[in-house]
Amino acid sequence: MEQKVEFFSKGVKLRGVLRMPEGKGPHPLLIVAGGWCYVKEIVMPTYAEQFAAVGCATLRFDYRGLGDSDGEPRQHLDPWAQIEDYRNALSFAAGLPGVDKERLGVWGISYSGGHALILAAIDPRVRCAIANIPVIDGYESMRLVHGYGKGRLAALLRLIAEDRERRARGEAGGFIPHNTADPDKELCTWPFTTTYEYFLRARNSFAPNYQSRSTIESTEMLMQYTVDPYLKRIYHTPVMMLVVEGDEHTPWDLQVDAFNRIGSVRKELAVMTKGVTHVGMYANQDLQTRAARRNAEFVRKHLVEQER
């Protein structure tokens, strides 16, 4: 059963979808939120379905400034504001009828995969965390995807500096595309034509609220983002990290290194091989379902069947 819900984060009204599993509660619940420019209709329904199948409720929502949620400026992706939105979603979920507030967890993918790791470190209410293909270090991701050879990284850094100068003069900041059809001709944050094709298809069908742009400041914040200081603070929380062999967005070697630095003994590393890519985790429904089922089994073990 699904229903639309609203809650507040720092005075901003956020909107999401609550999905409850069948059977008598109280049920455990996962907070589910998306990656770069995602809205709640992208990828997340597949995971919500699989979590419900093992008896776990989900609350998937749009961050402030995105999708159905309120908040200005629109399309501004502040990672710490997004983490705050997660925490306020946890607070809202804890008071819902039929939800066991002692069995709450978080799920994230790509950018929000990093958020899930940080939340496992800083919020004691998180009893289970799942980080799929997470961003570990934003600068390293940008260095990988833009590279020095084509000059795109230098151009991106110039754009960020120029935008900061405009804002310092009191002018409005600019926007940068999420992705483009030809990244060599038009600068964007994530320069992959496959990403462009998937998100264009999503916007034209099941995710009309998706917008393929963010503030330039969002990309600057991404390049300052790292989960590294928080990994050693995950002492006991069960954590699953899922990585893919052909990840062209978020370096899998950084992901594996981050996993090894998580202190919790209740951790699991899942690897999807045979050329599975970052974009494939969105664009290929079969891969989505396979990943969601692996996540759901971890949730069943560590959240659904957790002793109260």
N, C-alpha and C positions, 0 to 999 in steps of 0.2 A: 504494500500500500504506500502510495506517495502523496505528499501534500506540500503545498507551497508554504514557506515560513518567512518571517521577518525578525531581525534582531538588530541591536545597535552595537557599534564599535566606535568608541570615542565620539559619540553623538551622531554618527553617520548611520543611516538605515541601510542594512545589508539584506539581500534577499537570496533565498536558497530553496532547496528541495529536501524534505525529510523523507527517507524511505525506511519503513519498518518491516522487519521480517514477519513471517507467519508464526503463530504460536503465542503462548502466554509469556509476558515479560516478568520482570524487567529485563531488557535486552542490553548488551554492550553496544557501543556506538563509536564509529569512526568519523572524524571530521575529514572531509575530502575537498581539496581545492587544487587549482590547476597551475600550469606553468606560464610561460611568457605570453601575455595577451589572451590566455585562455578564458573562455566563459564556461559555465557549468555544463553546457550541452556537449562539450568536446571531451571525448574519451571517458569521462567520469561515470556516465550511466552504465557502461559495461562493467566497471568495477563494482558499482553499487549493486548491480544484479547478482554478481557472484558472492559478494559479502552477505547479501540477504539470504542466499541459498545455504549458507553455513550458520545462519542465526544471528547475524550482526546488522544492526541498523546503521544508516549513514546520513550525514548532513552534508550535502554538497552545496557550495555557495559561490557567488561572485564577489571578489574583493571590491573594496571601495574604488569608485571611479571606473568600474568595468561592468559590462553586461547590464543586468537588471538592477544592480545596486546603485544607491546614491553616491555622492561624493565628487568633489572637484579638486584639482583639474581632472578631466576625463583622460583615460589612457595613461595615467601616471603610475608607474610601477615602482613603488618604494618597498624594498624587501622587508624592512622592519615594520612598516605599516601593515604589510600583508601578514607578517607573523603575529602582530597584534590582533588582526582580524581573526586569525585562527584561534587565538587564546580567548577572544570574546565569543567565538562560536562554541568553544568548549564550555564556557560559562553558561551560555544559553542552553546548550544541550543537557547540562547537568540538572536543570530544573524541569525538563520535559517529562510528562507522565509516560510511564512505560520504558524509561531509560534508566539503566543502572549507572549512576554517576561515579561508582567505584571502578567501572570498566570502560574507560574512555581511551581512545587512541587517535592517531593522526596518520593520514596517507598523503603522499605527494609524488609528483612526477616532474622530472626535469628541474626547473627553477624551484618549484615547491617541494621536490624531493630533498633539496638542501634545507628548506624550511623545516621539513619533518625531522631532520636530524637535529637542528637547533632546538626545536620544541621538545624533543626527547631529553635534551640536556637542561633546559631552563624551566620547564613546567612539570611539577611533580604529579599533576593529574594525568599526564600521558602514561598509560600503562602498556602501550604497544605503539611502535612507529614503523612505517613502511616508506622506504625511499627508493623509488624506481628511477633509473637513469639520472641520478641527481647531479645538479651543478654543485661542484665542490669548491671551485675557485673561479669566479667570474672572469678575472683577467686572463687566466690561463685558457679558459674556453674561448674568449675573444681572440687571443693570440693564435690559437689553433685554427679557428674557422676563418679568420681574415688573413693571417699569415703576413710575413714581412715581404715576401717576394713580389706580390702583386701590388703592394703599396696601399692596400685597403685599410690596414691597421693604422698607418700614419694618417690617412685621410679621416678615419673615424676619430682619432684623437684630436685632430684639428677641428673637426665639427663640434666635438664636445667642448673644447676650449672657447670657440667662437660663441657657442650657445651660453656658456657661463658668463662671458663678457656682456652679452645682450641682457641677461638677467640682472647683472650687476648695475647696468644703466637704468634699470626699472622697466625694461621692455619685456614682452612676453617671450617665454622660451619656445623653441621650435619642436617639431616632431620628426621622427625617423621611421621609415617603414619597418615592420616586423620582418618581412621578406619581400623579395621582388622576383619578377620573371627573368631578369638578367642582372645578377649582382655585380658583374664587372662594369656595368654602365650606370647603375643606380645604387648608391650606398644604402645599406640596411643593417639591422642588428644581426640577424641570423641569415647569412648569404647562401641559401640553398634553394634551387629551383624546385626540388621535390617538396620542401616545406611549403613553398608558395603554392604549389599545385594542390596539396592537401587542404590547406587552410582556405583557399579560394573555394574549393568544393564544399567545405564545411559551411562557409558563410552563405553559399548559394542554396543550401539544402537544410541541414538540421541545426545550424548555429548562426542565425541571421544577425544576432547581436555582436558577433565577433567583428572587431576592427583591426585591420592589419597595420597598426602603427602604435607607437608609444612616444612619450616625451623623450627628447634627447637626454634630458637629465636622468631618465630611467636607465638608459644604457650606461651613463657614467656611474650610477649607483651599482649596476651589475658588475662593473669592472673593479669596484671596491669591495665586493661581496666575497666572503670566504666562510666556510663552516669550520675551518681548522681549529680555532680556539675552543670549540665546544665539544669536540669528539671525546676528549678525555673525561668530560663530565657525565658521560652516559655510563653509569656504573652498573645498573641493574635492569634497566628497561629492555624488554625484548625488542630487537631491531632487525628488520629484514631489508637488505639492499639487493636490488635487482639490476644487473648491468647487462649490456648487450655487446657482443663481440665486435660488431662493425659500427660502433658509435662514432659518428662524424661531428657531433655537437659538443659532447661532454666527455673529456678524456677518461677512458675506462681505467687507465693506470692510476690516475688520481683517485678514482672511486675505490679501487681495490686497496690502495694505500690508506684511504680514509677508513674503510671497513676494518682494516687491521689495527687501527688506533682506537677503535671503540672498545671501552673497557668491559662492557657487559659480556658475560659468558653466554647469555641467551640471545645470540645473534646468528643470523643465517645469510649467507651470500648465495644468490641464485644467478646463474649465468645462462643467457640465451645465446647460442652459438649459430654456426652455419650462415654467417653473413647478415644476421639480423642487425638493422640499423636503428638509430634514434628515431628517425622519421617513420620507419616501419612500425614502431610501437604506437603511432597514431593512425597511420594510413591503412594498415593491414588488420582487418577485423579478427582474423584467426589468431594473429600474434597478440592482439589486445586480450582476447579471451584466454589464451594460454597463460599470459602473464597474470591476469586477474585471478585465475584459478590457483596459481602458485601463491599469490598473495593471500587468497582466501583460506588456503590450508594453514598458513602461518597464523592468520587471525583466529581460525577455529582453535588451534592449539594454545595460543597465548592470551586470547581475550575472551572467546566464547566459553571455553572450558576452564578458564582461570578460576581458582578457588576464591570464593568471596570472603 
